[in-house]
């Protein structure tokens, strides 16, 4: 069994500068581009934690709160919130960052990944060491979302 790991062991941050190819016809960041970046950074977090390949199982929640414009700096920060036997929940927060370094939230997403072996079969992941009050709150929220996902599956949703 792989050793338990801290949330900070896999936390990841990525920064982009928005260019014309990232924009939709309204001159705002195209949601599909942001969704790709969110999936990529979340996969990196999951791979770092599981120390093996992973696959996206679900996007549990994706909330667009505000837009971003050309030449904005966009910051994505991702960390684990909850782990099961082979699954992991990753929270991704996205911000715009102005030249003074102030960040404004534009998106929050929760994604579920499953650790897999070379044949695509689920494998166990390390446990998660919860240390701070914030991490405890995230863990409790993750447990609730996990139970809701199980209920939805039973209902065929």
C-alpha positions as CSV (number, residue, x, y, z in Angstrom):
1,X,0.0,0.0,0.0
2,X,1.3,3.4,-0.9
3,X,2.0,5.7,2.1
4,X,-0.5,8.4,3.1
5,X,0.2,11.9,1.7
6,X,-0.4,15.5,2.6
7,X,-2.7,17.7,0.6
8,X,0.3,20.0,0.0
9,X,2.2,17.1,-1.6
10,X,0.1,17.3,-4.8
11,X,-1.2,20.9,-4.7
12,X,-0.5,22.6,-8.1
13,X,-0.7,26.1,-9.5
14,X,-0.7,27.1,-13.1
15,X,-0.7,30.6,-14.7
16,X,-1.7,31.6,-18.2
17,X,-1.8,34.9,-20.1
18,X,-4.9,35.1,-22.3
19,X,-4.3,35.4,-26.0
20,X,-6.8,35.8,-29.0
21,X,-7.0,32.1,-29.5
22,X,-8.4,31.7,-26.0
23,X,-11.3,34.1,-26.6
24,X,-14.9,33.4,-27.6
25,X,-16.9,35.7,-30.0
26,X,-17.8,38.0,-27.1
27,X,-14.1,38.7,-26.3
28,X,-14.2,36.6,-23.2
29,X,-12.2,33.5,-22.2
30,X,-13.9,30.6,-24.0
31,X,-15.4,28.2,-21.4
32,X,-14.2,25.1,-23.2
33,X,-10.5,26.3,-23.0
34,X,-10.9,26.9,-19.3
35,X,-12.5,23.4,-18.9
36,X,-9.5,21.9,-20.6
37,X,-7.1,23.7,-18.3
38,X,-9.1,22.7,-15.3
39,X,-9.1,19.0,-16.3
40,X,-5.4,19.1,-17.0
41,X,-4.4,20.7,-13.7
42,X,-6.7,18.4,-11.8
43,X,-5.2,15.3,-13.5
44,X,-1.8,16.5,-12.5
45,X,-2.9,16.7,-8.8
46,X,-4.4,13.2,-9.0
47,X,-1.4,11.7,-10.7
48,X,1.0,13.2,-8.2
49,X,-1.1,11.8,-5.4
50,X,-1.8,8.3,-6.8
51,X,1.7,8.0,-8.4
52,X,0.1,6.2,-11.4
53,X,-2.1,7.0,-14.3
54,X,-5.6,8.4,-13.7
55,X,-8.7,9.0,-15.7
56,X,-11.4,11.7,-15.3
57,X,-14.5,10.0,-14.0
58,X,-16.7,13.1,-13.5
59,X,-16.9,16.8,-13.2
60,X,-19.0,17.1,-10.2
61,X,-19.5,20.8,-10.2
62,X,-18.3,23.6,-12.5
63,X,-19.4,27.2,-11.7
64,X,-18.5,30.1,-13.9
65,X,-18.6,33.2,-11.7
66,X,-17.0,35.9,-13.9
67,X,-15.3,36.3,-17.3
68,X,-11.7,37.0,-18.2
69,X,-10.5,39.2,-21.0
70,X,-7.6,39.2,-23.4
71,X,-4.2,39.8,-21.8
72,X,-5.6,38.9,-18.3
73,X,-3.4,36.6,-16.2
74,X,-5.5,33.5,-15.3
75,X,-4.4,31.5,-12.2
76,X,-5.6,27.9,-11.6
77,X,-4.9,26.4,-8.1
78,X,-5.8,22.7,-7.6
79,X,-5.7,20.4,-4.5
80,X,-7.2,17.2,-3.3
81,X,-10.2,17.4,-1.1
82,X,-11.2,13.8,-0.6
83,X,-9.9,10.3,-1.5
84,X,-11.7,7.0,-1.6
85,X,-10.3,3.6,-2.4
86,X,-9.4,4.3,-6.0
87,X,-11.0,7.7,-6.5
88,X,-9.9,11.2,-5.7
89,X,-11.8,14.5,-5.6
90,X,-9.9,17.6,-6.8
91,X,-11.0,21.2,-6.3
92,X,-9.8,23.7,-8.8
93,X,-10.1,27.4,-8.2
94,X,-9.6,29.8,-11.0
95,X,-8.8,33.5,-10.7
96,X,-7.8,36.5,-12.7
97,X,-4.8,38.3,-11.3
98,X,-4.2,42.0,-11.9
99,X,-0.8,43.7,-12.1
100,X,-0.8,44.4,-8.3
101,X,-1.2,40.6,-7.7
102,X,-4.8,40.9,-6.5
103,X,-6.8,37.8,-7.5
104,X,-10.5,37.7,-8.3
105,X,-12.4,34.4,-8.4
106,X,-13.9,33.4,-11.8
107,X,-14.5,29.7,-11.4
108,X,-14.6,26.8,-9.0
109,X,-14.8,23.1,-10.1
110,X,-14.7,19.7,-8.4
111,X,-13.5,16.8,-10.5
112,X,-13.4,13.1,-9.8
113,X,-10.5,10.9,-10.9
114,X,-9.9,7.2,-10.7
115,X,-6.4,5.8,-10.4
116,X,-5.8,3.0,-13.0
117,X,-3.2,0.4,-13.8
118,X,-1.7,-0.2,-17.3
119,X,-4.8,-2.2,-18.2
120,X,-7.2,0.5,-17.2
121,X,-8.3,-1.2,-14.0
122,X,-8.9,0.8,-10.8
123,X,-6.1,0.7,-8.2
124,X,-5.8,1.8,-4.6
125,X,-4.7,5.3,-3.9
126,X,-2.8,6.6,-0.8
127,X,-4.8,8.0,2.1
128,X,-4.9,11.7,2.6
129,X,-3.5,13.3,5.7
130,X,-5.8,16.1,6.9
131,X,-4.1,18.7,9.0
132,X,-5.9,22.1,8.9
133,X,-9.4,23.2,9.7
134,X,-9.9,24.1,6.0
135,X,-8.7,20.7,4.9
136,X,-11.1,19.1,7.5
137,X,-14.0,21.2,6.1
138,X,-13.1,20.2,2.5
139,X,-12.9,16.5,3.5
140,X,-16.4,16.7,5.1
141,X,-17.7,18.4,2.0
142,X,-16.0,15.8,-0.2
143,X,-17.6,13.0,1.8
144,X,-21.1,14.5,1.3
145,X,-20.5,15.0,-2.5
146,X,-19.3,11.3,-2.7
147,X,-22.5,10.1,-1.1
148,X,-24.6,12.3,-3.4
149,X,-22.7,10.9,-6.4
150,X,-23.4,7.3,-5.2
151,X,-27.1,8.2,-4.7
152,X,-27.3,9.7,-8.2
153,X,-25.8,6.6,-9.7
154,X,-28.4,4.4,-7.9
155,X,-31.1,6.7,-9.4
156,X,-29.6,6.4,-12.9
157,X,-28.6,10.1,-13.0
